[in-house]
Amino acid sequence: MNYKKIYTPAFLSCAISFLCSYDQPKQKNKESHKDKANDVYDVIIVPGAPYLDPSMKLVLKSRILWAKYLYDHKLAKNIIFSGSSVYSPYVEGKIMRIYADSLNIPSEHTFSETKAQHSTENIFYSVEMARKLGFKRIAVATDHYQMVILNYYIKKNFPDVTILPIDYKKIDLINAAWPEIDETPAYVEDFVSLIKRESRSERFKGTLGKNVSFTQNDSTYENSRSPLVGGLIRMVKPIMSTSPFLAVIYKTATKEP
C-alpha cells in the first residue's frame, strides 16, 4: 500500500484545519516571546499591508502601533517599514513611515524599504538594508498570523533575527488616535497590481521566498512536490510540536520517495 498517497492528503487536511484554528503559541512560547520583547534591538522590521484596503485597515494599524510601542519604550532604536506598491498604488513602506511621522516617531529613526513584493521579501530586503546601515540586533515586529507564516523562513535564513509578535494588551487598537495623513508622497503613477503582473503560481513562488537568489535551494521539500504541498509543509512545520498527532503525519508525508 502506498502510505504516502494516504498520509499526504491527511496531513494537508489536518494542517489546513490546524492553521485556521491556530491562535498563538502555547504558554511556554509566550514566555519566550515575552523575554525577547524585553530586549533592546538596534532596529525592528515592520512588514507592510495594503493601504486603503478595508479588510487590512486594522492589520496595518496594529503593526504601526506595535512599532510605536516598541520605540517609545526604548525596546527598538530604529524602525524599517517594508513594502512596495503591491496591491494598491501606494508604497507600503512609505505609507507606514508617513503614519510614523504623524505619530511623533522621529523620522531620523525610521526608514522605508520599498522593493519587497512578498512577505519573505519584506524580511530579505529589510535585513539587507539593516546590515548596510550597520545595525546588529534585528527583530521583526508583526502579528501572530504573519509570524506563523514567516517563522520557518526567518529561522532558516536569518537565525540571528528575532520575531516580536504583537502584544495586543499593550496597544489600544480600537481606541488609539489615528491621524489623517497626506498619502501623496507614497502614490505611484501608472500603478499595476501584482495580480496583473504575476500569475498565481508566480505569486506563490514569491511568497515562498523564491524570488531572492540565496533561497533558490532553500528547501528540499519543493523539489519533489507541488508548490501547494511544499508551501503548506513550510508553514506548518514550525508548529508541529504543538500536536503529536500532526507530527506523526508530518513525518510520513514529508518522507522523500
ABEGO torsion letter per residue (X at the ends): XBAAAAAAAAAAAAAAAAAAABABBBAAAAAAAAAAAABBBABBBBBBBBBGBAAAAAAAAAAAAAAAAAAAAGABABBBBBEBBAABABBAAAAAAAAAAAAGBBAAABBBBAABABAAAAAAAAAAAAAAAGBABBBBBBBAAAAAAAAAAAAAABAABBBBBBBAAABBAAABBBBBBBAAAABBBGBBBAAAABBAAAAAAAAAGAABAAAAAABAAAAABBAAAAAAAAAAAAAAAABAAAAAAAAAAABBX
